Amino acid sequence: MVDKIRVQMMEMATKRKTDAALWDTPYCPKVVESMKTYAVDLHLQTCSCGHWQLVKIPCKHACAAIGSNKEAVTQYVSAFYSIEVYRAAYERNIQPIPTFDMPDPPQPSEVLIKPPTTKRLPGRPRKRRIHLRGEVDHAYICSWCKQTGHNRRTCSNPPHNPDGV
């Protein structure tokens, strides 16, 4: 097990070494990606990352530019996201379609709903059912002493004689 982990670590180190040999920047690619600069135009509401144009909400780069100009970010959010536009979109009711030329839908008594197909579970089926909470399992009654909790084979009490004989 330890040898397997050692081999995996050696393979990972070799792969990283060959990847690092191909880099032509003084820093790791993740660091170079985080240092990438984005061009933001507040008047055209664009950013070179493309997120602002896509969702019409300022991206993090645009928010930084808006904050450096001491302006409110809410001024640059599209009017499509305003409450007035949202309410106007749902102002009208949906009118029902006349159904005089369509057949009546089937009644629930006419529709036969079949139970789902069940797949037999793997393994041996349960021998006994699972008892409900508070339900008592089978009570053993001894045929010799007539007491509960054991059977005749494990009985250590004297036999019970109702006749007194």
N, CA, C and O of each residue as an XYZ file, in Angstrom:
660
protein
N       0.825     -1.194      0.000
C       0.000      0.000      0.000
C       0.870      1.259      0.000
O       0.646      2.185     -0.778
N       1.867      1.272      0.887
C       2.761      2.431      0.963
C       3.559      2.559     -0.325
O       3.811      3.666     -0.801
N       3.955      1.424     -0.886
C       4.714      1.446     -2.136
C       3.866      2.006     -3.275
O       4.376      2.728     -4.132
N       2.578      1.677     -3.288
C       1.681      2.194     -4.320
C       1.559      3.719     -4.219
O       1.565      4.419     -5.231
N       1.448      4.214     -2.999
C       1.354      5.669     -2.789
C       2.652      6.342     -3.238
O       2.629      7.412     -3.847
N       3.782      5.701     -2.929
C       5.071      6.259     -3.324
C       5.187      6.342     -4.839
O       5.690      7.332     -5.371
N       4.725      5.310     -5.536
C       4.782      5.303     -7.003
C       3.887      6.405     -7.569
O       4.275      7.099     -8.509
N       2.685      6.569     -6.997
C       1.787      7.628     -7.460
C       2.397      9.007     -7.247
O       2.268      9.882     -8.103
N       3.060      9.203     -6.109
C       3.697     10.497     -5.834
C       4.847     10.753     -6.806
O       5.051     11.884     -7.248
N       5.591      9.710     -7.135
C       6.698      9.867     -8.086
C       6.162     10.221     -9.472
O       6.727     11.078    -10.152
N       5.076      9.570     -9.897
C       4.477      9.875    -11.196
C       3.960     11.305    -11.243
O       4.135     11.999    -12.244
N       3.320     11.750    -10.155
C       2.791     13.107    -10.093
C       3.937     14.130    -10.148
O       3.839     15.144    -10.838
N       5.016     13.851     -9.418
C       6.154     14.773     -9.415
C       6.799     14.843    -10.799
O       7.198     15.922    -11.237
N       6.904     13.715    -11.486
C       7.483     13.695    -12.831
C       6.622     14.485    -13.805
O       7.144     15.238    -14.627
N       5.307     14.319    -13.717
C       4.402     15.046    -14.601
C       4.503     16.550    -14.363
O       4.531     17.331    -15.314
N       4.558     16.949    -13.111
C       4.673     18.380    -12.804
C       6.012     18.940    -13.274
O       6.092     20.088    -13.710
N       7.058     18.128    -13.184
C       8.378     18.580    -13.622
C       8.395     18.813    -15.129
O       8.953     19.808    -15.592
N       7.788     17.902    -15.904
C       7.755     18.071    -17.361
C       6.849     19.236    -17.758
O       7.143     19.949    -18.717
N       5.743     19.434    -17.024
C       4.871     20.580    -17.307
C       5.602     21.890    -17.048
O       5.493     22.833    -17.833
N       6.348     21.950    -15.943
C       7.059     23.181    -15.581
C       8.166     23.512    -16.586
O       8.509     24.679    -16.771
N       8.719     22.495    -17.227
C       9.773     22.742    -18.216
C       9.215     23.447    -19.451
O       9.960     24.117    -20.166
N       7.916     23.303    -19.710
C       7.305     23.926    -20.890
C       6.820     25.353    -20.637
O       6.456     26.048    -21.585
N       6.805     25.802    -19.391
C       6.321     27.152    -19.097
C       7.354     28.184    -19.546
O       8.556     27.989    -19.366
N       6.878     29.279    -20.130
C       7.798     30.324    -20.582
C       7.619     31.619    -19.796
O       8.130     32.662    -20.205
N       6.910     31.572    -18.686
C       6.700     32.755    -17.843
C       7.466     32.580    -16.536
O       7.781     31.455    -16.148
N       7.768     33.683    -15.856
C       8.521     33.546    -14.602
C       7.679     33.007    -13.442
O       8.233     32.656    -12.400
N       6.350     32.935    -13.601
C       5.464     32.451    -12.535
C       4.609     31.298    -13.041
O       4.522     31.053    -14.244
N       3.984     30.599    -12.109
C       3.079     29.495    -12.459
C       1.892     30.032    -13.259
O       1.522     31.195    -13.097
N       1.288     29.204    -14.123
C       0.161     29.672    -14.931
C      -1.024     30.180    -14.104
O      -1.712     31.109    -14.529
N      -1.274     29.593    -12.937
C      -2.374     30.078    -12.102
C      -2.110     31.499    -11.617
O      -3.024     32.321    -11.554
N      -0.859     31.782    -11.275
C      -0.502     33.128    -10.823
C      -0.599     34.104    -11.986
O      -1.088     35.222    -11.818
N      -0.143     33.696    -13.155
C      -0.189     34.557    -14.338
C      -1.649     34.847    -14.698
O      -1.985     35.971    -15.072
N      -2.522     33.830    -14.585
C      -3.942     34.024    -14.882
C      -4.575     35.007    -13.900
O      -5.412     35.818    -14.297
N      -4.188     34.949    -12.627
C      -4.768     35.870    -11.652
C      -4.244     37.294    -11.837
O      -4.891     38.247    -11.404
N      -3.071     37.453    -12.479
C      -2.527     38.794    -12.714
C      -3.030     39.402    -14.015
O      -2.660     40.525    -14.355
N      -3.875     38.671    -14.752
C      -4.380     39.157    -16.031
C      -5.231     40.406    -15.809
O      -5.992     40.477    -14.844
N      -5.105     41.368    -16.682
C      -5.875     42.602    -16.559
C      -7.039     42.579    -17.544
O      -6.963     41.970    -18.612
N      -8.097     43.244    -17.165
C      -9.298     43.301    -17.990
C      -9.608     44.756    -18.319
O      -9.459     45.639    -17.474
N     -10.041     44.997    -19.553
C     -10.398     46.341    -19.991
C     -11.887     46.556    -19.731
O     -12.730     45.795    -20.207
N     -12.194     47.607    -18.967
C     -13.576     47.921    -18.619
C     -13.917     49.288    -19.190
O     -13.178     50.252    -18.989
N     -15.040     49.374    -19.904
C     -15.545     50.642    -20.431
C     -16.891     50.897    -19.770
O     -17.876     50.223    -20.073
N     -16.932     51.876    -18.861
C     -18.159     52.145    -18.109
C     -19.235     52.772    -18.987
O     -20.421     52.537    -18.758
N     -18.853     53.564    -19.987
C     -19.850     54.216    -20.848
C     -20.559     53.206    -21.748
O     -21.774     53.283    -21.933
N     -19.805     52.262    -22.307
C     -20.403     51.232    -23.157
C     -20.884     50.020    -22.352
O     -21.525     49.121    -22.896
N     -20.574     50.005    -21.068
C     -20.901     48.911    -20.155
C     -20.383     47.576    -20.697
O     -21.141     46.631    -20.914
N     -19.070     47.535    -20.905
C     -18.426     46.326    -21.394
C     -17.204     46.007    -20.551
O     -16.604     46.880    -19.923
N     -16.855     44.722    -20.558
C     -15.632     44.257    -19.902
C     -15.042     43.186    -20.792
O     -15.785     42.452    -21.442
N     -13.729     43.078    -20.837
C     -13.095     42.107    -21.727
C     -13.319     40.668    -21.266
O     -13.058     39.740    -22.032
N     -13.794     40.457    -20.036
C     -14.111     39.083    -19.616
C     -15.432     38.624    -20.222
O     -15.669     37.419    -20.307
N     -16.294     39.536    -20.643
C     -17.533     39.213    -21.323
C     -18.727     38.961    -20.429
O     -19.846     38.819    -20.923
N     -18.518     38.902    -19.134
C     -19.630     38.592    -18.216
C     -20.654     39.728    -18.169
O     -21.858     39.475    -18.145
N     -20.192     40.949    -18.156
C     -21.100     42.111    -18.061
C     -22.008     42.180    -19.290
O     -23.197     42.472    -19.162
N     -21.463     41.914    -20.477
C     -22.282     41.948    -21.679
C     -23.279     40.780    -21.691
O     -24.370     40.906    -22.247
N     -22.918     39.680    -21.100
C     -23.754     38.486    -21.144
C     -24.973     38.598    -20.231
O     -26.090     38.321    -20.666
N     -24.779     38.998    -18.982
C     -25.887     39.011    -18.018
C     -26.391     40.412    -17.695
O     -27.375     40.562    -16.969
N     -25.744     41.416    -18.213
C     -26.145     42.815    -18.000
C     -26.074     43.233    -16.533
O     -26.779     44.145    -16.100
N     -25.218     42.557    -15.781
C     -24.923     42.936    -14.395
C     -23.413     43.112    -14.329
O     -22.686     42.268    -14.853
N     -22.911     44.178    -13.704
C     -21.463     44.412    -13.679
C     -20.699     43.250    -13.048
O     -21.080     42.749    -11.990
N     -19.610     42.824    -13.709
C     -18.757     41.766    -13.173
C     -17.857     42.360    -12.088
O     -17.924     43.554    -11.796
N     -17.020     41.515    -11.499
C     -16.164     42.003    -10.410
C     -15.164     43.049    -10.893
O     -14.781     43.937    -10.131
N     -14.738     42.953    -12.152
C     -13.798     43.945    -12.677
C     -14.488     45.292    -12.859
O     -13.922     46.345    -12.563
N     -15.743     45.233    -13.362
C     -16.504     46.468    -13.544
C     -16.849     47.087    -12.193
O     -16.831     48.309    -12.048
N     -17.163     46.252    -11.206
C     -17.469     46.772     -9.864
C     -16.260     47.490     -9.268
O     -16.399     48.514     -8.599
N     -15.074     46.940     -9.521
C     -13.864     47.606     -9.028
C     -13.681     48.957     -9.717
O     -13.314     49.936     -9.068
N     -13.931     49.017    -11.022
C     -13.800     50.279    -11.757
C     -14.859     51.277    -11.308
O     -14.556     52.460    -11.152
N     -16.091     50.831    -11.097
C     -17.170     51.719    -10.647
C     -16.868     52.235     -9.247
O     -17.096     53.406     -8.945
N     -16.350     51.348     -8.390
C     -15.995     51.770     -7.026
C     -14.855     52.768     -7.000
O     -14.832     53.660     -6.153
N     -13.903     52.630     -7.920
C     -12.790     53.593     -7.948
C     -13.262     54.973     -8.417
O     -12.628     55.981     -8.104
N     -14.379     55.023     -9.172
C     -14.954     56.304     -9.593
C     -15.945     56.853     -8.571
O     -16.565     57.889     -8.807
N     -16.096     56.179     -7.457
C     -17.006     56.581     -6.373
C     -18.453     56.682     -6.858
O     -19.175     57.614     -6.504
N     -18.861     55.712     -7.670
C     -20.227     55.681     -8.179
C     -20.931     54.444     -7.619
O     -20.288     53.527     -7.108
N     -22.251     54.434     -7.722
C     -23.034     53.299     -7.234
C     -23.104     52.217     -8.316
O     -23.331     52.512     -9.489
N     -22.910     50.990     -7.913
C     -22.946     49.868     -8.849
C     -24.352     49.691     -9.407
O     -24.513     49.246    -10.543
N     -25.369     50.033     -8.626
C     -26.759     49.837     -9.064
C     -27.106     50.681    -10.289
O     -28.056     50.358    -11.002
N     -26.362     51.752    -10.548
C     -26.629     52.573    -11.733
C     -26.291     51.820    -13.020
O     -26.813     52.147    -14.086
N     -25.420     50.815    -12.924
C     -24.947     50.104    -14.104
C     -25.639     48.754    -14.318
O     -25.322     48.037    -15.267
N     -26.575     48.411    -13.443
C     -27.344     47.177    -13.638
C     -28.430     47.459    -14.656
O     -29.039     48.529    -14.633
N     -28.682     46.513    -15.552
C     -29.666     46.696    -16.614
C     -31.062     46.931    -16.041
O     -31.399     46.433    -14.967
N     -31.867     47.696    -16.777
C     -33.238     47.975    -16.350
C     -34.105     46.722    -16.417
O     -35.190     46.703    -15.837
N     -33.660     45.690    -17.099
C     -34.415     44.440    -17.158
C     -34.588     43.812    -15.779
O     -35.529     43.050    -15.562
N     -33.692     44.123    -14.850
C     -33.740     43.542    -13.519
C     -34.535     44.399    -12.529
O     -34.585     44.071    -11.343
N     -35.150     45.474    -12.984
C     -35.895     46.353    -12.071
C     -37.240     45.734    -11.707
O     -37.766     44.885    -12.428
N     -37.777     46.168    -10.592
C     -39.062     45.661    -10.101
C     -40.186     46.054    -11.056
O     -41.115     45.275    -11.272
N     -40.111     47.255    -11.630
C     -41.162     47.707    -12.543
C     -41.268     46.792    -13.762
O     -42.371     46.425    -14.168
N     -40.136     46.426    -14.343
C     -40.153     45.551    -15.516
C     -40.651     44.158    -15.132
O     -41.385     43.532    -15.897
N     -40.266     43.678    -13.972
C     -40.705     42.360    -13.507
C     -42.222     42.344    -13.309
O     -42.909     41.420    -13.745
N     -42.726     43.376    -12.646
C     -44.177     43.446    -12.420
C     -44.939     43.596    -13.731
O     -46.014     43.020    -13.895
N     -44.384     44.372    -14.669
C     -45.047     44.547    -15.964
C     -45.093     43.235    -16.748
O     -46.042     42.991    -17.493
N     -44.077     42.394    -16.584
C     -44.048     41.121    -17.299
C     -45.158     40.194    -16.822
O     -45.671     39.395    -17.606
N     -45.537     40.287    -15.550
C     -46.556     39.407    -14.996
C     -47.862     40.128    -14.704
O     -48.694     39.624    -13.948
N     -48.049     41.301    -15.295
C     -49.249     42.096    -15.049
C     -50.486     41.476    -15.696
O     -51.556     41.451    -15.088
N     -50.348     40.986    -16.902
C     -51.498     40.448    -17.627
C     -51.744     39.002    -17.225
O     -50.813     38.260    -16.910
N     -53.006     38.620    -17.241
C     -53.384     37.249    -16.939
C     -53.308     36.402    -18.196
O     -53.432     36.911    -19.310
N     -53.106     35.121    -18.009
C     -53.100     34.190    -19.126
C     -54.538     33.764    -19.362
O     -55.200     33.252    -18.459
N     -55.013     33.976    -20.569
C     -56.406     33.655    -20.907
C     -56.525     32.176    -21.264
O     -55.653     31.618    -21.930
N     -57.613     31.544    -20.816
C     -57.776     30.122    -21.160
C     -58.090     29.939    -22.635
O     -58.660     30.821    -23.276
N     -57.718     28.801    -23.156
C     -57.969     28.469    -24.551
C     -59.326     27.772    -24.629
O     -59.578     26.847    -23.858
N     -60.213     28.194    -25.546
C     -61.506     27.511    -25.645
C     -61.322     26.049    -26.049
O     -60.507     25.728    -26.913
N     -62.100     25.164    -25.403
C     -61.921     23.728    -25.628
C     -63.160     23.073    -26.215
O     -63.348     21.867    -26.058
N     -64.010     23.840    -26.888
C     -65.240     23.239    -27.406
C     -64.981     22.251    -28.532
O     -65.806     21.367    -28.760
N     -63.863     22.367    -29.246
C     -63.576     21.426    -30.321
C     -62.600     20.328    -29.886
O     -62.193     19.502    -30.703
N     -62.227     20.318    -28.613
C     -61.294     19.316    -28.108
C     -62.058     18.248    -27.326
O     -63.081     18.556    -26.714
N     -61.588     17.009    -27.334
C     -62.269     15.967    -26.560
C     -62.099     16.207    -25.066
O     -61.133     16.831    -24.625
N     -63.060     15.697    -24.294
C     -62.980     15.830    -22.841
C     -61.819     14.992    -22.310
O     -61.533     13.915    -22.832
N     -61.157     15.493    -21.274
C     -60.064     14.693    -20.701
C     -60.645     13.451    -20.029
O     -61.795     13.479    -19.592
N     -59.885     12.370    -19.936
C     -60.397     11.146    -19.317
C     -60.636     11.348    -17.821
O     -59.901     12.075    -17.153
N     -61.671     10.693    -17.314
C     -61.995     10.759    -15.893
C     -61.032      9.853    -15.123
O     -60.498      8.894    -15.679
N     -60.816     10.157    -13.855
C     -59.884      9.324    -13.081
C     -60.303      7.856    -13.013
O     -59.444      6.980    -12.915
N     -61.608      7.573    -13.064
C     -62.044      6.182    -12.997
C     -61.757      5.437    -14.304
O     -61.705      4.207    -14.313
N     -61.574      6.160    -15.391
C     -61.314      5.543    -16.683
C     -59.823      5.245    -16.899
O     -59.463      4.435    -17.754
N     -58.989      5.887    -16.140
C     -57.551      5.738    -16.321
C     -57.048      4.614    -15.418
O     -57.281      4.637    -14.209
N     -56.378      3.655    -15.985
C     -55.809      2.553    -15.228
C     -54.337      2.861    -14.969
O     -53.525      2.913    -15.892
N     -54.022      3.057    -13.725
C     -52.644      3.344    -13.349
C     -52.053      2.064    -12.785
O     -52.521      1.548    -11.770
N     -51.043      1.564    -13.434
C     -50.415      0.324    -13.004
C     -49.336      0.629    -11.970
O     -48.713      1.690    -12.011
N     -49.116     -0.304    -11.042
C     -48.053     -0.087    -10.059
C     -46.697     -0.137    -10.745
O     -46.550     -0.763    -11.795
N     -45.710      0.520    -10.156
C     -44.393      0.509    -10.783
C     -43.789     -0.895    -10.751
O     -44.038     -1.678     -9.834
N     -43.010     -1.181    -11.749
C     -42.347     -2.480    -11.777
C     -41.246     -2.481    -10.729
O     -40.484     -1.522    -10.601
N     -41.180     -3.559     -9.994
C     -40.171     -3.648     -8.935
C     -39.087     -4.620     -9.358
O     -39.350     -5.614    -10.034
N     -37.908     -4.327     -8.964
C     -36.776     -5.182     -9.262
C     -36.420     -5.944     -8.000
O     -36.332     -5.359     -6.920
N     -36.219     -7.230     -8.128
C     -35.874     -8.040     -6.978
C     -34.484     -7.651     -6.494
O     -33.539     -7.578     -7.279
N     -34.372     -7.406     -5.202
C     -33.105     -6.979     -4.633
C     -32.125     -8.143     -4.590
O     -32.543     -9.293     -4.456
N     -30.832     -7.867     -4.700
C     -29.858     -8.950     -4.646
C     -29.740     -9.503     -3.231
O     -30.021     -8.821     -2.245
N     -29.323    -10.737     -3.165
C     -29.114    -11.366     -1.868
C     -30.302    -12.208     -1.449
O     -31.316    -12.287     -2.143
N     -30.149    -12.830     -0.305
C     -31.191    -13.704      0.209
C     -32.336    -12.875      0.776
O     -32.093    -11.893      1.478
N     -33.591    -13.255      0.484
C     -34.715    -12.497      1.019
C     -34.822    -12.657      2.539
O     -34.322    -13.627      3.108
N     -35.469    -11.706      3.174
C     -35.640    -11.763      4.624
C     -36.499    -12.958      5.008
O     -37.471    -13.284      4.327
N     -36.127    -13.606      6.108
C     -36.884    -14.766      6.557
C     -38.103    -14.326      7.351
O     -39.175    -14.921      7.236
N     -37.938    -13.288      8.152
C     -39.040    -12.798      8.962
C     -39.274    -11.329      8.669
O     -38.373    -10.609      8.237
N     -40.479    -10.909      8.907
C     -40.783     -9.504      8.678
C     -40.244     -8.656      9.810
O     -39.955     -9.167     10.892
N     -40.111     -7.380      9.571
C     -39.649     -6.455     10.590
C     -40.854     -6.050     11.424
O     -41.855     -5.583     10.880
N     -40.769     -6.224     12.735
C     -41.889     -5.939     13.621
C     -42.027     -4.449     13.866
O     -41.041     -3.713     13.878
N     -43.258     -4.018     14.060
C     -43.532     -2.629     14.379
C     -43.067     -2.313     15.786
O     -42.837     -3.214     16.593
N     -42.931     -1.026     16.075
C     -42.494     -0.617     17.396
C     -43.561     -1.032     18.422
O     -44.745     -0.750     18.234
N     -43.153     -1.681     19.474
C     -44.082     -2.116     20.518
C     -44.697     -3.472     20.244
O     -45.348     -4.029     21.127
N     -44.519     -4.020     19.068
C     -45.083     -5.325     18.744
C     -44.198     -6.409     19.343
O     -42.974     -6.363     19.222
N     -44.824     -7.379     19.986
C     -44.091     -8.434     20.668
C     -43.879     -9.593     19.702
O     -44.781     -9.976     18.956
N     -42.683    -10.133     19.732
C     -42.387    -11.304     18.919
C     -43.132    -12.508     19.504
O     -43.764    -12.382     20.552
N     -43.072    -13.632     18.869
C     -43.775    -14.839     19.304
C     -43.392    -15.179     20.735
O     -42.208    -15.269     21.061
N     -44.394    -15.368     21.594
C     -44.157    -15.730     22.992
C     -44.153    -17.250     23.109
O     -45.130    -17.911     22.756
N     -43.056    -17.793     23.602
C     -42.955    -19.238     23.790
C     -43.696    -19.631     25.063
O     -43.559    -18.965     26.089
N     -44.489    -20.719     25.004
C     -45.195    -21.245     26.172
C     -44.741    -22.685     26.351
O     -44.847    -23.509     25.442
N     -44.241    -22.962     27.521
C     -43.735    -24.289     27.832
C     -44.910    -25.259     27.970
O     -45.905    -24.933     28.618
N     -44.806    -26.466     27.360
C     -45.889    -27.445     27.442
C     -45.844    -28.239     28.743
O     -46.787    -28.972     29.041
N     -44.783    -28.114     29.517
C     -44.710    -28.811     30.798
C     -45.213    -27.950     31.940
O     -46.114    -28.346     32.679
N     -44.614    -26.744     32.084
C     -44.968    -25.902     33.234
C     -45.944    -24.789     32.882
O     -46.389    -24.069     33.777
N     -46.291    -24.623     31.616
C     -47.247    -23.624     31.113
C     -46.805    -22.180     31.373
O     -47.646    -21.282     31.397
N     -45.520    -21.942     31.567
C     -45.001    -20.590     31.731
C     -44.497    -20.089     30.378
O     -44.181    -20.876     29.486
N     -44.429    -18.758     30.243
C     -43.969    -18.170     28.991
C     -42.475    -17.863     29.061
O     -41.903    -17.716     30.141
N     -41.861    -17.769     27.888
C     -40.466    -17.365     27.807
C     -39.517    -18.496     27.484
O     -38.354    -18.251     27.163
N     -39.989    -19.738     27.563
C     -39.130    -20.863     27.204
C     -40.002    -21.994     26.668
O     -41.229    -21.893     26.678
N     -39.366    -23.076     26.197
C     -40.108    -24.222     25.704
C     -39.810    -25.447     26.564
O     -39.058    -25.373     27.536
N     -40.402    -26.552     26.197
C     -40.286    -27.776     26.996
C     -38.849    -28.280     27.051
O     -38.424    -28.836     28.064
N     -38.107    -28.092     25.977
C     -36.740    -28.594     25.912
C     -35.813    -27.861     26.874
O     -34.887    -28.460     27.420
N     -36.053    -26.578     27.082
C     -35.173    -25.795     27.965
C     -35.789    -25.564     29.337
O     -35.278    -24.759     30.116
N     -36.872    -26.254     29.641
C     -37.577    -26.041     30.906
C     -36.788    -26.618     32.079
O     -36.276    -27.735     32.008
N     -36.699    -25.850     33.144
C     -36.039    -26.319     34.367
C     -37.026    -26.363     35.524
O     -36.628    -26.672     36.647
N     -38.307    -26.064     35.286
C     -39.340    -26.094     36.322
C     -40.014    -27.466     36.339
O     -39.991    -28.184     35.339
N     -40.616    -27.830     37.480
C     -41.323    -29.112     37.530
C     -42.589    -29.044     36.671
O     -43.132    -27.957     36.474
N     -43.065    -30.169     36.162
C     -44.250    -30.174     35.316
C     -45.465    -29.660     36.050
O     -45.582    -29.816     37.266
N     -46.379    -29.039     35.301
C     -47.592    -28.450     35.875
C     -48.730    -29.478     35.781
O     -49.024    -29.997     34.705
N     -49.369    -29.763     36.938
C     -50.490    -30.697     36.971
C     -51.730    -29.947     37.428
O     -51.854    -29.652     38.617
N     -52.643    -29.630     36.537
C     -53.847    -28.924     36.957
C     -54.780    -29.804     37.784
O     -55.596    -29.280     38.543
N     -54.680    -31.144     37.655
C     -55.558    -32.043     38.392
C     -55.067    -32.248     39.826
O     -55.825    -32.730     40.668
N     -53.839    -31.900     40.112
C     -53.292    -32.078     41.434
C     -52.824    -33.508     41.656
O     -52.598    -33.894     42.803
N     -52.673    -34.290     40.631
C     -52.292    -35.693     40.762
C     -50.804    -35.861     40.703
O     -50.305    -36.982     40.798
